[in-house]
Amino acid sequence: MTSPPPTGDRLVEMLAALANPLRLRIVATLAGGRDYVSHLAREIGISRPLLHMHLQRLEAAGVITGTLELSEDGKAMKFYEVTDFDLRLTASSVAEAAATLSTPAPHREPVPEET
């Protein structure tokens, strides 16, 4: 089953979240399977606080999801995984998404023709 194309607002949010090299690396790493924060930070080579900031942005955009689980020793661990998203950008899909934006297009004054 295919999901409907994203609305304009959702598309903007997803593209903004993915428009960062570290976040692309996070998604690429998670595409190989879910992972917990400490291990993911080591894999990517960034600090956990920086990773958390990027994970929050990706999760807010719906690109990844996080679940809190207890390890065998009772320690809380947050695991992240990529959601089942499929972005296909074509001129027509962008036009369809733009038509649903909640922010109206700015008013433009007509440009006078040169004489």
KEKE-3310 file (N, C-alpha, C; in steps of 0.2 Angstrom, whole numbers, plus 5000, padded with zeros to 4 digits):
npx = (5004:5003:5007:4998:5003:5014:5007:5009:5015:5020:5029:5038:5043:5049:5058:5066:5071:5079:5089:5102:5119:5123:5110:5106:5116:5112:5099:5103:5111:5102:5094:5099:5094:5086:5093:5101:5104:5117:5125:5123:5128:5141:5143:5141:5150:5148:5144:5132:5123:5123:5118:5105:5099:5098:5091:5078:5074:5072:5063:5052:5049:5044:5052:5059:5056:5055:5058:5056:5064:5067:5083:5091:5097:5089:5091:5085:5083:5084:5078:5079:5072:5070:5055:5042:5044:5041:5048:5045:5050:5044:5041:5027:5023:5028:5021:5008:5009:5012:5001:4993:4999:4999:5002:4999:5004:5015:5010:5012:5018:5014:5027:5033:5033:5048:5051)
npy = (4994:5011:5027:5042:5057:5069:5083:5101:5108:5097:5092:5103:5103:5090:5090:5101:5095:5085:5092:5093:5088:5079:5075:5068:5057:5051:5046:5038:5028:5023:5017:5005:4998:4998:5008:5012:5027:5030:5021:5024:5038:5035:5028:5037:5047:5059:5070:5064:5074:5083:5074:5071:5083:5083:5071:5074:5084:5076:5067:5075:5079:5067:5058:5049:5037:5036:5025:5021:5009:4996:4990:4974:4975:4985:4998:5012:5014:5023:5019:5022:5022:5022:5029:5023:5031:5039:5049:5057:5067:5078:5090:5091:5085:5093:5105:5101:5099:5112:5118:5115:5122:5130:5143:5157:5162:5175:5192:5199:5214:5219:5218:5232:5235:5237:5252)
npz = (5000:4996:5002:5003:4994:5002:5011:5007:5018:5026:5017:5016:5029:5030:5020:5024:5036:5031:5024:5028:5031:5042:5047:5036:5036:5048:5045:5034:5041:5050:5041:5039:5050:5066:5080:5095:5105:5111:5104:5091:5090:5092:5080:5070:5074:5082:5096:5109:5114:5102:5093:5098:5096:5082:5080:5086:5077:5065:5070:5073:5060:5055:5049:5056:5070:5088:5101:5118:5128:5140:5145:5149:5161:5167:5163:5154:5137:5122:5107:5089:5073:5055:5048:5037:5024:5008:4997:4982:4971:4959:4946:4945:4957:4966:4963:4966:4980:4984:4982:4993:5004:5020:5022:5013:4996:4994:4990:4975:4966:4950:4937:4929:4912:4902:4892)
capx = (5000:5007:5004:4997:5009:5013:5005:5014:5018:5023:5035:5043:5046:5053:5064:5071:5074:5084:5093:5108:5123:5123:5104:5106:5120:5108:5094:5107:5113:5096:5091:5102:5091:5086:5099:5100:5107:5124:5129:5122:5132:5148:5144:5141:5156:5146:5142:5125:5119:5122:5114:5099:5096:5096:5085:5072:5071:5070:5057:5046:5047:5041:5056:5061:5052:5059:5054:5060:5064:5072:5088:5090:5099:5084:5092:5081:5087:5079:5079:5076:5071:5067:5048:5041:5042:5043:5047:5046:5050:5044:5038:5020:5021:5029:5015:5002:5010:5012:4994:4990:5002:4994:5004:4998:5009:5015:5007:5018:5016:5016:5033:5032:5037:5052:5049)
capy = (5000:5017:5032:5048:5061:5073:5090:5106:5109:5092:5091:5108:5100:5084:5092:5105:5090:5081:5096:5093:5082:5075:5071:5062:5052:5048:5042:5032:5023:5020:5013:4998:4995:5003:5008:5016:5034:5030:5017:5029:5043:5032:5026:5043:5051:5065:5069:5063:5080:5085:5069:5072:5089:5081:5066:5078:5087:5071:5064:5080:5079:5061:5054:5043:5037:5034:5021:5020:5002:4994:4984:4968:4978:4990:5004:5015:5015:5025:5016:5025:5019:5026:5028:5021:5037:5038:5055:5057:5074:5079:5096:5091:5083:5099:5109:5098:5100:5119:5121:5114:5125:5134:5150:5159:5165:5183:5196:5203:5219:5217:5222:5236:5233:5242:5255)
capz = (5000:4995:5006:4999:4994:5008:5010:5006:5024:5028:5012:5018:5035:5028:5016:5029:5041:5027:5021:5033:5030:5048:5047:5030:5038:5053:5041:5031:5046:5053:5036:5040:5056:5072:5084:5101:5104:5112:5098:5085:5091:5090:5073:5066:5076:5085:5103:5110:5114:5096:5090:5101:5093:5075:5081:5087:5071:5061:5073:5072:5053:5054:5046:5061:5076:5093:5107:5124:5130:5146:5144:5153:5167:5169:5160:5149:5131:5117:5100:5084:5067:5050:5046:5030:5020:5001:4994:4975:4969:4952:4946:4946:4964:4970:4962:4970:4987:4985:4982:5000:5009:5024:5021:5006:4992:4995:4985:4971:4962:4943:4935:4923:4906:4900:4886)
cpx = (5004:5003:5003:5003:5008:5010:5011:5018:5022:5030:5040:5047:5051:5059:5069:5074:5080:5089:5099:5112:5123:5116:5103:5110:5116:5103:5098:5109:5107:5092:5093:5099:5091:5092:5097:5105:5115:5128:5128:5127:5139:5149:5145:5147:5154:5144:5134:5121:5117:5117:5107:5095:5094:5091:5079:5069:5069:5063:5051:5044:5044:5045:5059:5056:5057:5055:5059:5059:5069:5076:5087:5092:5094:5086:5088:5085:5082:5082:5076:5076:5068:5060:5048:5039:5045:5042:5049:5045:5050:5041:5030:5018:5023:5023:5009:5003:5010:5005:4990:4994:4998:4996:5003:5004:5009:5013:5013:5015:5018:5023:5032:5036:5042:5050:5055)
cpy = (5006:5022:5038:5053:5066:5080:5095:5107:5103:5091:5096:5105:5095:5086:5096:5100:5086:5085:5098:5087:5077:5071:5066:5056:5048:5043:5036:5027:5020:5016:5006:4994:4999:5003:5013:5022:5033:5026:5021:5034:5041:5031:5032:5048:5058:5064:5067:5069:5083:5080:5070:5078:5087:5076:5069:5081:5082:5068:5069:5080:5072:5056:5048:5043:5034:5030:5020:5013:5001:4989:4979:4970:4983:4997:5006:5017:5018:5023:5020:5021:5023:5024:5025:5027:5036:5045:5055:5064:5075:5086:5096:5089:5089:5104:5107:5100:5108:5122:5119:5117:5130:5141:5152:5162:5172:5186:5200:5208:5217:5222:5226:5234:5239:5245:5256)
cpz = (5000:4999:5002:4999:5000:5006:5009:5012:5026:5023:5014:5024:5034:5025:5020:5034:5037:5024:5025:5032:5036:5048:5042:5033:5044:5050:5038:5036:5049:5047:5036:5046:5061:5076:5090:5101:5105:5106:5092:5085:5089:5083:5068:5068:5079:5092:5104:5111:5107:5092:5092:5097:5086:5075:5082:5081:5066:5063:5072:5065:5051:5050:5050:5066:5082:5098:5112:5127:5136:5144:5149:5160:5170:5167:5154:5143:5126:5110:5095:5077:5062:5049:5039:5026:5013:4998:4986:4973:4961:4952:4947:4954:4968:4969:4966:4977:4988:4985:4989:5005:5013:5024:5014:5003:4993:4989:4981:4966:4955:4941:4929:4917:4904:4893:4881)
residu = (MET:THR:SER:PRO:PRO:PRO:THR:GLY:ASP:ARG:LEU:VAL:GLU:MET:LEU:ALA:ALA:LEU:ALA:ASN:PRO:LEU:ARG:LEU:ARG:ILE:VAL:ALA:THR:LEU:ALA:GLY:GLY:ARG:ASP:TYR:VAL:SER:HIS:LEU:ALA:ARG:GLU:ILE:GLY:ILE:SER:ARG:PRO:LEU:LEU:HIS:MET:HIS:LEU:GLN:ARG:LEU:GLU:ALA:ALA:GLY:VAL:ILE:THR:GLY:THR:LEU:GLU:LEU:SER:GLU:ASP:GLY:LYS:ALA:MET:LYS:PHE:TYR:GLU:VAL:THR:ASP:PHE:ASP:LEU:ARG:LEU:THR:ALA:SER:SER:VAL:ALA:GLU:ALA:ALA:ALA:THR:LEU:SER:THR:PRO:ALA:PRO:HIS:ARG:GLU:PRO:VAL:PRO:GLU:GLU:THR)
# end
